[in-house]
Structure formats: C-alpha cells, structure tokens
Amino acid sequence: MSDEPHFLIEEKEKTSDQGKLTLASGEATLEPLELGKRVKEIRLSQNLTLEEASKRTGLARSTLSKIENEQISPTFAAVQKLVQGLGIDIPQLFAKPTEQRAQASGRRDITRLGEGKPHPTPTYEHELLATQLSQKKMIPYRTRVCAHSFSEYQDWVRHDGEEFLFVLSGSVQLYTEFYEPVELHSGDSAYYDCDMGHALVSTSEEDAVVLWVTA
C-alpha cells in the first residue's frame, strides 16, 4: 500500500498578498478557513479511520492527514475527491467546524450483541461499536481475525492515533514494525502506536476474536 498521492497536492505558499488563490500547475489551490478541521470533523462523524477515508476518496492517507492538520491546502480536484468520497455537498465541506463544548455533554450509546455495524476487509471482519455517536475520541470495534499468515497482508497496516487490543477468544500473533512478533492469548492485551506498522494473524485453529479501541 503506497502513501504516494494519487494526484497533485500543493503546499501552501506564504505570500504577502493574503487572500489570493495560489496557482499550482494550472489549478487554483483553495485556502478556506479551517478546512482541515472540517474535513476531520466529517470523517469522524462517519466513523472513518484515515485509512478508510483514503480508500473512499482516492487521496493518500498521509495527504489526508496533512490536510486535516492544515499542513497543505487541497486543489479543486482534491476538494472534488473529498466531496464525492465522503458523500457530502460542497457547502457542507466549507461550513464552519462545530465548536466543541468545554463541558461534558453526557452522551451515551449502547450496542447490543450482534448489532454492531459490519465492516469486512480481506484480513479482518470488523464489527463497529457505538456507531450512533459522532466525533468520538475513541473508535471501538470487535474483530474476527481471518488472516492466519503474515503473507496475507500486502504491507504493514498504518494509521494515525494509538490502539488498544484485547484478545477475547483464541490466540493471535501481533506483528509490529520495530519489535519481534509476540503471541497473545485470550485475556492478553497490547497497546501501541498506530503509525508504526502492525498486523494481526490468528494462531488458533478457529479465527481469534479481539476487541480493538483506536484513539
């Protein structure tokens, strides 16, 4: 899996003439107010990781991360990809980001057994939990680990944030980029940085089931 952009994203040019559009290879680069914050807000409201949003929009994960952190501003072509991939209208993208309340909001979400949102991949069968809440700081999901060999992965899995893993049943082998593989059994857990390459395979005869919480 490559992190190379699928189309050109130009970095913001610092000029003395503020408010002008920066021209890049014939395209005008938009510099709307807090666009990056708005993109992140929309992505989180749809319970999407950067990796998932990347697949939907055709933008590289690293590019999306830079947009969300206001490190680069997207071209018109990139804006169109964002709108189409996230299933929104352009006015929604340019709306002012919602101000987060300083005090606790008292939110709650309950997911009954088997009522999570399914999200299958070639190596995992995810069941997203607490999907009614938007702008969560944590993304919990129950996963059946279908892969039984590291060779089933094309590359390391990477995404922003930190992750907690708890083995519910079976056993797994946790592969991480900077550490030796470690086997985890039912009741074992692990916590790691997600931008470090990682992958999980079942070592038990039956597919292992784990609980993942990504922050």
N, C-alpha and C positions, 0 to 999 in steps of 0.2 A: 504494500500500500504506500503510495507516494504522497508526500506532503507538498509537492510542487503545484502551484496554482494552475487551474485549467484555463484561465485567461488572465490578461494583464491587470494587475492592481498597482496603481502608482502611489508612492508615498506622498504625504502632504508636503507641499513646497512652502517654505516660510518666506513670504514676501512682505514688503512694506505696504503694499496695496491690499489691505484686508477687505474681505467681502467679495473678491473676484474669484472666478472659477479657474482652476488650474488646468491647463491643457496638457494632455498626455497622449501621444500617438494619435492625434485627431479626435480624441474623446475628452469631454469636459468632466473633471472629477468633482463630484458633489461634496460639499462640506457642510451638511446640515448640523444644527445644534444637537449635540448628544445623540447622534445617530447610533453610535456603538452601543450605548446604554439601551437604546430602544430595541436594537437587534437582539441583544442578550435577554431583555425582558420578554420579547415574543418567543424566543427559543425556549426559555424556561417555562413559560406559560403552557407550552405544548409538550412539556416533559421530555425534551430532546437533549441528548448529550451533544457536544461539539461534533463527535464522530457521525452521529445520526443526521445532524443538520448539514454536515458536509456532503453526505450522500444524497440528501434531498435537493440541495441547491447546486451541486457541482462545484462548489468552492472548496479548496483545500482546508483541512481543519486548522492549520496554522494561520491561514489567511483569515478565517472567521474569527479566530482568537485575537488577531491584530486589529480587526475591525471593531470588535466588541470593546477592546481596550484603548480605542481611539489612537492607535499607533499608525494606522493608514486609513485613508478615506476611499470608499469604493467608487469605481467608474459607473456610468449609467448602465453599462452592460452587467456589472455586478449587482446593482440595485435590482435590475430585472430578474436576475437569477434568485435573489433573496425573496422577492415578491412571489415568484412562481413556486419556488421550493417550499416556502413556509405557508403557502396558500392564503395570502393576505392581499389587501389592496394597497396601492402606493400611499394613500392618505394615512393608513394605519401605521406604515413604516415611519412616516415623518411626524407622527403625533408625539407630543412631549412625553418623555418617560414618566411613569407613575411615581409620585413621591411616596417612598416607603414611610410608614408610620413609625415614630420613635418608640411608642409604647406597644406592648404585646396586644395582638389582635384577637387572641383567644380562638384561633382556628382549630378545626378538628376534621379528620377524615378516617373512616373505618372501611376496611376492605375485608369482606367475608371470604372464607375459604373457597378457592377456585374462581373468585370473581375479579381477579386482577386482569389487567389489560395484556393480552398475549403479544409478544414481540420476538418471533423466532429469527435466528440467524443460522448460518451454516454450522456453527460450533456450539451455540447455546440456544436454549428455549427459555427466554426471559418471561416473567410474569410481573409487569409493573404494578406497584402497590401505591396506594394513596394518590390516585391519578386525578381526583377531583380538586386537589389543591394546586394552585398556580404559584409561581415564584418561590418554590421550595428551596431551602438551603441544602437539603439532602434529598437524594433520589433513592428510595428503597426498592428492591426488586428480588424476587425469588427466582432462582435459575436452575434448570436441569442442564448439567454439563454433558453435552452429546459427544464432544471430542474425546477420543481415547489415545491420541498421539499428538505430540507437538507438531508433527509434519502436516497435520490438517490445517494449520494456520499458514497463511501466505506471508505474514510478517508479524512483528510484535503488535499487540494492541496498545494504543496510547490515547490519552485524552486528558483534559485539564482536571485539576482537583486532587482529592485524596479519597481512598477507598478502604472500607472495612469489609472483610469477608468472614463469614461464619459457616462452617460445614454442618448442614442439617442431617444428612444421611450419606452413607457411602464414604469413599475416600477420594482425594484428589491430589494431583501433583501441581504445585504452584511454581511456574517459571517466571523469574524476574531477570531483567537485563543485567543487573550488577551483582546478583547473588546466585549461589548454587541452587538448583531445584530442591524443593522441600515437599515432603508428603504430609498431608493433613488429613486427619480422620474426624469422624462425627464428634462434634463438640469443640474441635480446634478452631482457631481464628487467626486472622492476619490483618495487618494494617499497613498500607504502603502508598507511595506517591504514584499517581496515575500517569504522569508524563514519563515515568520510567516504563520501558517496555515490559509487558506482562502477558501471561496466558495461563489458562487453567485446563487441565485434562482429567478425566475420570480414570482412576486406577482400580476401582472396584468393578466387579462383574456387571452390576447394574449401574446405570448412569447415576452419578452423585447429584445431590440436590444441595444448593447453598443459598444463603441469604447474603445479598450484597447491599451495601449502603454507600453511595457515592456522594461526596460533598464537593 
